[in-house]
Amino acid sequence: MKCIQCNEGQTIDSVTTIAFEKKGVAFLFRHVPVMTCPVCGEEYLSEEIQDRLTDITNRCLQPGLSINVYDFNQGLIIA
């Protein structure tokens, strides 16, 4: 797809790391499939990957856990 950010690059399949906090719990997702613009570096998540991130995040909101690491290649790693 053509990059919406720079209007110049054609995105390529890639992987990235995503980190965020939700309800006081830190999440780290490694090897997340994305489409990346080689010109400006903008990254795009597919709707399917967005849904998976939301589902995994909601399932991992457990009392007592402070960091959740999820590797798309290996599955959940609790740290």
Order of alpha helices (4+ residues) and beta strands (2+ residues): beta-beta-beta-alpha-beta-beta
